[in-house]
Structure formats: C-alpha cells, structure tokens
Amino acid sequence: MNDVADIVLGGAGYAGLFRAVTEAQAQAGIAAAWDAGIRAFDTAPHYGAGSSEERLGRFLRSRSEYTVSTKVGRLLYEDPLAPDGVDDFYGAPKRARRRDYSAAGVRRSLEDSLERLGLDRIDLLLIHDPDDYQEQALAEAVPELERMRAAGIVSAIGIGVNDVDVALRFVRETSIDHVLIAGRYTLLDRRAEAELLPECARRDVRVLVAGVLNSGILADPWHRTTFDYRPAQQHIVGRAQAMARICAKYDVALRAAALQFARRNPAVAATVIGAGTAAEVADTIAMLNTTVPEDLWYELGRCS
C-alpha cells in the first residue's frame, strides 16, 4: 500500500469538473483511490450540483473506516432548465445553486448533504467560498457550526477558500479547526506561505492544500494552460514551462513535483488531489511516489 495517509481525494474531478464523467468512470476512480489506500474524501454540494456527494455516498455504502468532509454555503434546488456546464461542471443533475450562509441555511445544507451521502454524521464541515458573504458567515454560519461540533454532529469545522486573506480572517476571528486553501500554496502561487501557514501553525489549525496543479497548468503547461479556472496569462505560462524544462533535466515530470510540493511543508496536514478517473488516480499515485531530488527542489525554488 502506498504512503497516502496525508492524501485526500477531492470530489470535483469525478463530478464533472471541466468535462463530463460517467457514473461508471466516477465509481472506478473512487475505487482506484480506495485500492491505493486513500481513506479521506472531500466533497461539496457545489461539485456537480450534488452528484459528487451522491457518487461518493454510493461508493462508501459498503465500506467503513474512512473520513469525509463536505461543505456548506450553497443550497441546491431542482431546476429542469438548469444549463449544462455551470461553474465548469458538466453532466451534472438539473439543479440550481443558491448561496446561503445563514444558520438555517447551514442546517439545511448539512441535512441535504447527509441524505445525498447516506451518512448520519460528517467528520469535517467547511464553510465554502464565503468571500462575498463574510459578515453573514461569521455572524451565523460559524456559530451554527460551533453548535454542531459541540453536539457531536460533526467532529471538526473549518473553511474552504481560494483567498488567503479570507482564510486568515476566519482563522483569527473564529475557533475553526481546519483550513482548506486551494491554489494558493503551489509551485506557481505561494501566497499562503507568508502568513496563513504560520498563523495556522501557531493556532493549531490543520491545513489542507488543494488545487496543487493550479487548474491544470502544472500538469501540462504546453497543452493545459488553465490557471485558477481561466486561461493563464502568458507570464504564468512561461514560468510553468520553465519549471517543466527544469524538471525534464532530472527526468521528473512537472506534475510529480507539483503534487509533492505541499507535502514538504510541516505546516500542511494533507494534500487534496483532484483525480476524477481511475487512470488519473493511477497517474497521481505514481507521481506521488516519484523521487524528486533535492537539487531539483532548489532549482524550482529559484524559479518561483
């Protein structure tokens, strides 16, 4: 079994992020992660308009000894007119999303998630992308999550965001246990390094790092030039390609270094991977097990 105790399977990939994934492909992808030893899973109502939670729930129904995190902040409503490809999720059920960070919204979100997952409790519940709703999230969502934690409905609470400043505010002003920061601690973007990671370490807040391929550019900077879910600016493409050339000198794939980067920092508790199919999971595991020489890390650091 691979050393994947610090690896979490993210739920966006097998829910159709960027391209449709069939039910069979999704189940095979989750099974491949399970067979590789991964026992931690992160999902959200937002991912595939609920299909991520539903697919994960169907897989876990006959398993035990795993941990699941999901999120609050978006409620789902059946909508036969919902277009395909909303927020880059394809092949999703016909559902609309509505932001809601109220106490009642948080309660309903968790109830709906538990039903989709087929579970009676959640290990970690995260407030999802409250960037434009921070005041409501702080005044209503956080106290409600704290009550859930005290009641044992959830084991831990936290925030899942792309913005370092938003994460820092919640770390400093609340009693959250976890931060999931996406895309901000990678080979290309290390904004979480200066303040967020040290602050979390001081406060004993566990950090999960996601989006380590920066939406694809660090997987293949010549053919997948997407950074932060949109076409990358040329200077970012140039930096990624320069990193790939450095890696090639050592016969190491850029994505191997990108996937392993966050694991080198003791302030990071886990890395969330975005593999959505069995082939992607197999490739990710292979990249995680690739030896990256210290000289290569040094050269990549100079390129950052």
C-alpha positions in Angstrom: 0.0 0.0 0.0 1.3 3.5 -0.9 2.1 6.1 1.7 -1.1 8.2 1.3 -2.0 8.9 4.9 -1.7 12.7 4.1 -3.7 12.4 0.8 -7.4 13.3 0.4 -9.4 12.5 -2.7 -11.2 15.7 -3.8 -14.7 15.3 -5.2 -14.8 17.8 -8.0 -13.0 15.7 -10.6 -15.3 12.7 -10.5 -18.3 15.1 -10.5 -17.5 16.5 -14.0 -15.2 19.5 -13.4 -14.1 20.7 -16.9 -15.5 17.5 -18.6 -18.4 15.1 -18.1 -17.6 11.9 -16.1 -20.0 9.0 -16.2 -21.2 7.2 -13.1 -19.1 4.1 -14.0 -16.0 6.3 -14.5 -16.6 8.1 -11.2 -17.0 4.8 -9.3 -13.9 3.4 -10.9 -12.0 6.5 -9.9 -13.1 6.4 -6.3 -12.4 2.7 -6.2 -8.9 3.2 -7.5 -8.2 5.8 -4.8 -9.5 3.4 -2.2 -7.4 0.5 -3.5 -4.4 2.8 -3.3 -5.0 3.2 0.4 -6.7 6.6 0.4 -9.4 6.8 3.1 -10.1 10.5 3.3 -12.6 12.2 0.9 -13.5 15.8 0.4 -16.7 16.8 -1.4 -19.3 19.6 -1.5 -22.8 20.3 -2.8 -21.3 22.6 -5.3 -19.4 19.9 -7.1 -21.6 18.6 -9.9 -24.7 20.1 -8.2 -24.8 17.3 -5.7 -23.5 14.5 -7.9 -20.2 14.4 -6.1 -21.8 13.7 -2.8 -24.2 11.2 -4.3 -21.5 9.3 -6.1 -19.2 9.2 -3.1 -22.1 8.1 -0.9 -22.9 5.2 -3.2 -19.3 4.0 -3.1 -18.9 4.3 0.7 -22.2 2.5 1.5 -20.4 -0.9 1.8 -17.2 0.5 3.3 -16.0 1.5 6.8 -13.1 3.3 8.5 -12.9 6.4 6.3 -13.3 10.2 6.9 -15.5 12.6 4.9 -15.5 16.3 4.7 -18.2 18.3 2.9 -19.2 22.0 2.8 -22.0 24.5 3.4 -22.8 27.8 1.7 -24.7 26.7 -1.4 -28.2 25.2 -1.3 -29.4 23.1 -4.2 -32.8 23.3 -5.9 -34.3 21.1 -8.6 -34.3 23.1 -11.9 -35.3 21.4 -15.2 -34.0 24.4 -17.0 -30.5 24.4 -15.5 -27.9 24.6 -18.3 -25.0 22.2 -18.5 -21.5 23.5 -17.7 -22.4 25.9 -14.9 -19.3 26.8 -13.0 -17.4 24.4 -15.3 -19.2 21.3 -14.1 -20.6 19.1 -17.0 -23.1 16.3 -17.0 -24.5 17.4 -13.7 -28.1 16.9 -12.5 -30.6 19.6 -13.3 -30.2 21.6 -10.2 -29.6 25.3 -9.4 -27.3 26.6 -6.6 -28.2 29.4 -4.2 -25.7 31.0 -1.8 -26.9 30.8 1.8 -24.6 31.3 4.9 -27.4 31.7 7.4 -27.8 29.4 10.4 -30.9 27.9 8.9 -29.2 27.5 5.5 -26.2 25.8 7.1 -28.6 23.3 8.9 -30.5 22.5 5.7 -27.3 22.2 3.7 -25.9 19.6 6.1 -29.2 17.7 6.2 -29.3 17.6 2.4 -25.6 16.5 2.3 -26.1 13.7 4.8 -29.1 12.4 2.7 -27.0 12.5 -0.5 -24.1 10.8 1.2 -26.2 8.3 3.0 -24.4 9.2 6.3 -25.6 10.2 9.7 -22.6 12.5 10.6 -19.7 14.3 9.0 -16.1 14.3 10.1 -15.3 17.8 8.9 -17.7 20.5 7.8 -16.3 23.5 5.9 -17.8 26.9 5.1 -17.4 27.1 1.3 -16.2 30.3 -0.5 -17.8 32.9 1.8 -15.7 35.7 0.2 -18.6 38.0 -0.6 -20.7 36.8 2.3 -18.1 37.1 5.2 -20.3 39.0 7.6 -23.2 36.6 7.4 -20.8 33.6 7.6 -19.1 35.0 10.7 -22.4 36.0 12.4 -24.5 33.0 11.5 -22.7 30.1 9.8 -19.7 29.9 12.2 -21.8 29.9 15.4 -24.1 27.2 13.9 -21.1 25.0 13.0 -19.7 25.5 16.5 -23.1 24.2 17.9 -22.9 21.2 15.6 -19.4 20.5 16.7 -20.4 20.8 20.4 -23.3 18.4 19.8 -21.1 15.9 18.0 -23.0 16.1 14.7 -19.6 17.0 13.1 -16.2 16.3 14.5 -14.5 19.4 13.2 -15.3 22.6 11.4 -13.4 24.9 9.1 -13.3 27.0 5.9 -12.6 26.1 2.3 -11.5 29.0 0.1 -9.1 30.2 -2.6 -8.4 33.6 -0.9 -5.6 33.8 1.6 -7.0 37.0 3.3 -10.4 35.4 3.8 -8.8 32.3 5.3 -6.7 34.4 7.6 -9.7 36.4 8.9 -11.6 33.2 9.8 -8.5 31.7 11.5 -8.0 34.8 13.6 -11.6 35.6 14.4 -13.2 32.1 15.0 -12.5 28.8 16.6 -12.2 26.7 13.4 -10.1 23.6 13.4 -9.2 23.3 9.7 -8.4 25.5 6.7 -8.7 24.1 3.1 -6.8 26.5 0.9 -7.0 25.9 -2.9 -4.4 27.1 -5.4 -2.5 29.3 -3.0 0.3 27.0 -2.0 1.7 25.6 -5.2 4.9 25.8 -7.3 3.3 28.7 -9.1 1.5 30.5 -6.3 2.9 30.5 -2.7 0.7 33.3 -1.2 -0.3 31.1 1.7 3.3 30.7 2.8 4.0 34.1 4.3 1.1 34.5 6.8 -1.5 31.8 6.5 0.6 28.7 7.1 2.5 30.2 10.1 -0.7 31.6 11.6 -2.4 28.2 11.4 0.6 26.5 12.9 0.5 28.9 15.8 -3.2 28.3 16.4 -3.0 24.5 15.8 -5.3 24.8 12.8 -4.8 21.9 10.4 -4.2 23.0 6.8 -5.4 21.0 3.8 -3.9 22.2 0.5 -5.9 21.7 -2.7 -5.6 22.9 -6.3 -1.9 22.0 -6.4 -2.0 21.8 -10.2 -3.5 25.3 -10.4 -6.4 24.1 -12.5 -4.2 22.1 -14.9 -1.3 24.3 -16.0 1.1 22.4 -13.7 0.0 19.1 -15.2 0.9 20.1 -18.8 1.9 23.8 -19.3 2.0 23.3 -23.1 -1.5 21.9 -23.6 -3.5 22.7 -20.4 -2.9 26.4 -19.9 -5.7 27.0 -17.4 -4.8 28.8 -14.2 -7.3 29.5 -11.5 -10.1 28.2 -13.7 -9.4 30.6 -16.6 -6.9 30.9 -19.4 -3.5 31.7 -17.9 -1.6 34.9 -18.6 1.4 34.5 -20.8 3.9 35.2 -18.0 2.4 32.4 -15.9 2.5 30.0 -18.8 6.2 31.0 -19.3 7.0 30.3 -15.6 5.3 26.9 -15.7 7.0 25.9 -18.9 10.4 26.9 -17.4 9.7 24.7 -14.4 8.8 21.8 -16.7 12.1 22.2 -18.5 14.0 22.2 -15.2 12.2 19.0 -14.2 13.0 17.4 -17.6 16.7 17.8 -16.8 16.2 15.5 -13.9 13.8 13.2 -15.8 11.0 14.1 -13.4 7.5 15.1 -14.6 6.4 18.6 -13.5 3.2 17.2 -12.1 5.2 15.0 -9.8 6.9 18.0 -8.3 3.6 19.9 -8.2 1.8 17.1 -6.4 4.6 16.6 -3.8 5.3 20.3 -3.2 2.9 20.9 -0.3 3.8 17.7 1.4 7.3 19.1 2.2 6.0 21.8 4.5 5.3 20.5 8.1 2.5 23.1 8.4 0.5 21.2 5.8 -1.5 18.3 7.2 -2.8 16.9 3.9 -2.9 17.4 0.2 -6.3 17.2 -1.7 -5.9 15.6 -5.1 -8.3 16.3 -8.0 -8.1 13.0 -9.9 -11.5 12.0 -11.2 -11.0 8.7 -13.1 -9.1 5.5 -12.4 -6.4 6.5 -15.0 -5.9 9.9 -13.3 -5.7 8.3 -9.8 -3.1 5.8 -11.0 -1.1 8.6 -12.6 -1.4 10.7 -9.4 -0.2 7.9 -7.2 2.7 7.2 -9.5 3.7 10.9 -9.4 3.4 11.0 -5.6 5.8 8.0 -5.4 8.3 9.6 -7.8 11.6 10.5 -6.3 12.3 14.3 -6.6 16.0 15.1 -6.0 16.8 17.9 -3.5 18.7 19.7 -6.3 15.6 19.9 -8.3 13.6 21.4 -5.4 16.4 24.0 -5.1 16.2 24.9 -8.8 12.4 25.1 -8.7 12.5 27.3 -5.6 14.7 29.8 -7.5 12.2 29.7 -10.4 9.3 30.5 -8.1 
